[in-house]
Amino acid sequence: MEKISQLKKYFLFWFLVTLNLLLSVADLVLTYIGSPDLLNEANPLVYTLGLGWNSLIITSIIFLVAIVVLLYHAIFRFKRVVIQCEGLKQYVSMLFFDRPDKFIWALYKFPKNKIGLSYFLACLGYVLAIVIPIGKLFAVFLWVGIINDLNIVDYYHNNFNILMTPIGRSDGIIGGIVIALLIIYFWFKKEYKINKSQKIE
């Protein structure tokens, strides 16, 4: 179950890459239809920095390239190691810092070794490949609603306290952080279970 076949790896890789590409294009196209002058665009590059279409397109390309590179590492290059540990916190601490008592460092420090960095990048690949298309899908939904004057979009905006911050919409930021944290937790929990089944007692 945990050892994904090569065919499944290719399918997962190309599915996530294609999904990101299609939703990025859909978001840009619907943005152009809904607000060609970008006056209604909530992207902080436009809303905060006052940049234009070039910045949106270039950023989309940069994120897509980052997803491709990190996903390739996560699916094809990432190698597991066996860590002697007790519990998920100790597992992460040992992976990142070669000691069992510094899990808290993982909340604000980068890994101190190549193994930890490899795990970090693999997890980041999945986080970006999942969080970004969810965000794009949400943006597509909002643009479709705005363009077609759907009541559900007005209802959403009128009944939720959505704030515009310098780094984006508050609902997008909070939603993105929550989803990212869930992915990180479940990914490392899965890796810990695999490690536990493989470790030498």
Buried (B, 14 or more C-beta within 10 A) or exposed (E): EEEEEEEEEEEBBEEBBEBBBEBBEBBBEBBBEBBEEBEBBBBBBBBBEEBEBEBBEEBBEEBBEBBBEBBBBBBEEBEBEEBEBEEBBBBBBBBBBBEBEBBEBBEEEEBBEEBBBBBBBBBBBBBBBBBBBBBBBBBBBBBBBBEEEBEEBEEBEEEEEBEEEEEBBBBBBEBBEEBBEEBBEEBBEEBBEBBBEEEEE
